[in-house]
Structure formats: structure tokens, C-alpha cells
Amino acid sequence: MIIPRTLLFTCLAAALATQAQAATLSGVAEEQGQAVAEAEIMLVNADTSQILKSIYSAADGSFRFTVAPGTYNLGAQKSGYTLVWKKGIAVGASDVTLRIEMLDKAFADGPPKAAGGDCE
């Protein structure tokens, strides 16, 4: 079967246009400057709240998504850390790089609270 040249060029142009519209949303998950490996990073469409993809940070804390222009939220979580959100991340034609500061759960709730009750 022979594919007409017009159809072939149309498909090629559409594929190139799709690639040109993609950008990279990347960054690093850290705690006080130290990489947090294997943190789950969730990519969420900010308009629909739909989780688009979930990946784990690399040994150096880095992560990378290829996305279309739009507005996104990123969630980061790992056992022993609080869930952290970066919201309203606008991605256009240019790549976006950011840093996610993870917080150890031991330090998230502030100082210990005094116990109440009848024990004295």
C-alpha cells in the first residue's frame, strides 16, 4: 500500500508540532540541602485535580516530567516525611525547574504537647 505524500507530511508535521509544545517540569526533592531519594512525586492537573503521573525521585533527589503547556500541582511524599504540595506551577513553552523542600514528620507538628487527663 502506498501512502500519499500529503498524508505523510501532515502526520509528520503534527508529530513535530506536538513535540515542540512539550516542556520539561523537573526538580529535586531535598531536606535541608540533602537529597531525598525515592520520594513519590505526583503530577496533578491544577484545573481538574486529576493525577496525571506518579514517579519516584532518583538517588540524587531529581525527578522529571514531560508535560504540555498548562498549570500543574506537584505533590511529594515519603514515609517519615509530611506530604508537601507545590501548587499553581505554570508551564509554557520553556522548561521549568524547581526545588521541593521535604519536612521530616518528627519536626512537622512543633513541640510535644502536654498530656491531659487524670495522671498526676
Number of C-alpha atoms within 10 A of each C-alpha: 3 4 7 8 9 9 10 10 11 11 12 12 12 11 11 11 11 11 12 11 13 18 19 18 22 15 17 23 27 19 14 9 11 13 19 22 18 19 25 18 25 19 21 19 19 17 11 8 11 12 15 11 11 14 15 19 20 16 12 14 20 22 22 17 18 12 19 17 16 15 16 23 19 20 18 23 19 18 11 10 18 17 15 16 16 14 14 14 16 13 18 16 14 12 14 16 12 14 14 20 19 23 18 15 13 12 11 10 10 8 8 8 7 6 7 7 6 5 5 4
